[in-house]
Amino acid sequence: MKDVFVVSSDQEYFNLFYDKLGHLPIHFSWSSNINEAMKYLPLEKPSLVFFVSKDIELLLDWIEIYNKKQLNIPFVCFTKQMDWKSREMIWKLGSIELIKLPINRKELEFILRALLLDFGSGDLSSKGQIQGRLEEFNVIDLIQVCKDGKKNGLLIIQSSGRKGEIYFNKGKLVNARYLEYNPLEAVKIMATWFKGQFTTKLDREKRREHIRLNNQQIILECLSHINLQDKLLKKLPAKDSVLYASPDLNYEEISSKDRESILMFKNGFTIDRFLESYAGDSVSVIQKFEKWINIKWLVNQEEYQARLKKIQEYENMSGFQKIINKVFSKSNDEQEVEDSSKNGVALVEEKMLQSLNKKSYLFNDSERIQSFLKILEETE
């Protein structure tokens, strides 16, 4: 029988453990405040302490008081969704696990079994594997649980057609595989997948160590990677806003890899949906997004419609106007094409006159040229 001491100002959370997980060989005790808990913890000496609160400031106060006592009893934090910077801070304060509230009974049971019980016995181990959703239990959470439970085996991560593998020796993350990336990069990339599923396959195989960092260092590397991704995303339009590949984009001037990404936005696409299926390093492609938006390769719907309208106006011009426009426009100058479609014949005449003035030996009767243009327009 394992002992867990729950600190929560809301008895409802204690009831979640006591009522829903009473079938597990775990004894739960409860206290509504940290000062009362500090009187009993040295006497009861539980296997774990659970700090449960959606108030992050209160949670941090509890951890500070608890750490000053140096009881050396591992603790787990249950709280609301928070940004990755706050998560990193709580990891550094010593929490062995950080679990998002609310949480369903099935996921909670998986966590407690991993932290406190031996998968080597009971129904779960007889199956040889455990499955779950990344929405409830992400890669960083899984790394910590495998470490605390000293699990040996393989963790398979799948998300939108992407698949990677992480290997453990008695809880130590020793290797990972995903595409051509080195083991640490593979883990960092998989840590950015928040939708999908995971499968653990437990065994007794000893694997070669390809990552020298310990699990806590790997987690901090993953958090740093996620924080950088969030920082870069803040420079872009909202992840759920629809962007379009500019309709006048010359794809032949774009590398094949970039072209493949930009084509996904041809009929409108969101950055969020793109990242959910992108196979490579999300940080590097987000940096490209900033460039593509700045040089107008990717535009919002309003600008897309405006550019499309100008192209259609140009297509509706007479054949002679197009020829004149090409002759007198600067090569590879998109703005000149837009201006010519906007100003029409007036701009063509101006350019012709400018050209004739520069070349005095050519015919320069502008009135006759205008009448000639008028006749051609009428007969077309």
Disulfide bonds with the S-S distance in Angstrom:
none
